[in-house]
Amino acid sequence: MPARRDLALLAAYAALLPWLATLRPFWLDEVLQLVVSTQPRLADLMRWVTYNPGAAPLGYLAQRPFVLALGLAPWVARMAPAIFSLLAGLTLAAFARDVKAGSSSVALAAFLVAPLELRYAVEARPYSQALFFTLAALWCLWRLAQAPSWRVAAAYSILAAAALYSQPLSIGVQAGALAAVASSGRLRSIRFGCVALAAACLLFVPWFLHSRDAWRFGVAASQDRLSIGPRTFAILVREISGGGYAASLPLIGAAALGLSRLDSLARRFLVWGLFSAIVCALAADAIYNYFFAVRQVLFALPLLLLPAASIADGRRRFWQAGLLAVFLAASLVKDVRYLRAPGEDWPGAARALLAATDRGACAAVPGPEPKEIYQLFEPTLSGRFCEVSHATGPVVIVENRYTLASSMEENVRALESKRYRRAASSSASGIRLLLFLPQAGS
């Protein structure tokens, strides 16, 4: 049973989450997910998911019933991530007790305020869902190492498969943790763990085969490229907590000190899982030539928090506990800044585009963003989009901060080749609207 202090922390967090989920407007990735989650048919949803490189359908399916039933309010779209964040916190506390990583309440508090975790608890994306399934699977694997049974192995396999279908890169941490179990020489645990993880991977193979070509196309269309170097590792160190160096360096230091308190298997389980999560994310990026983002190693965060929490033991030197205090303080500062930072205004952008096309102009959206990011908030726009190559009347090209310069230039050149001239330019709600008119006689 969860400790009372753990339940109190989770209750306070649960009371705050609905309010926190309203503080920031949607940003592009959330809008893109909502475009998929609100598709009228499941077949359309599954087709759209493949357009997002590395995506899997379970996060969209979890969000879908909320937005279809209750609408597109931020707190509604972010309800599923908030629920999974709470479940992940509950799982982490139980995991901390089993690993004997100090106070479960300290581990839980550190987890709940960690900026990387909090961000995805209040963002309409599948990462907190993937984190919950990953943590629950790791907990099952740890229990499997202690007392192997087919029942625990089956639970591990199902949870690992659910994590894969939420975010495929979750497999990295499982590989390292299973290798640590294998190093223990516990043959039954090794056999059960290997069979269970292999079964989870086999369950994911159909989706991978179905999506891999679309993923490669999506990466190519985005024009994002991998560049591994010293800067990559600096980003990794800085953002592993989501709170910059001020939070990450104390956390890494506290984790390094706390590892000595754990038994040898627990140390290998956490350290090998941590490094495997990082290596697998970088390897996947290298295979697909995709840019590295710290969200890809979100699953490594709990493996730092667990040993770090153990230095809060009163018998430790005060400066060791001070590292954890610095992490908590820096994390809270980062959380406040993140939640108060100005965001993007996609509903406002959709209204501006609707107004700009009220007098017969059609709207052109340069790739790779789909026109549905505007149509989602203003369904009336559905009949007002056009390809510039087929335009015969006024055209409004809509440009946002994510628009590729090459796509924008391609659209402008296509209109100029058809003897269009730029007549006006305006900005509203974070987008720029360029009005092109056909010249007389064209």
Secondary structure, DSSP 8 states (H G I E B T S, - for coil): ---HHHHHHHHHHHHHHHHHTTSS---HHHHHHHHHHT-SSHHHHHHHHTTSTT--THHHHHHHHHHHHH-S-HHHHTHHHHHHHHHHHHHHHHHHHHHT-S-HHHHHHHHHH-HHHHHHHSSSSSHHHHHHHHHHHHHHHHHHHHS--HHHHHHHHHHHHHHHTT-GGGHHHHHHHHHHHHHTT-HHHHHHHHHHHHHHHHHHHHHHHHHHHHHHHHHHHHT-----SHHHHHHHHHHSSSS-HHHHHHHHHHHHHHGGGS-HHHHHHHHHHHHHHHHHHHHHHHHHT----GGGGGGGHHHHHHHHHGGGSTTS-HHHHHHHHHHHHHHHHHHHHHHHS----HHHHHHHHHHHTTTS-EEE--TTS-THHHHTT-GGGGGSB--GGG--S-EEEEE-TT--HHHHHHHHHHHHHTTEEEEEEEEETTEEEEEEEE-TT-
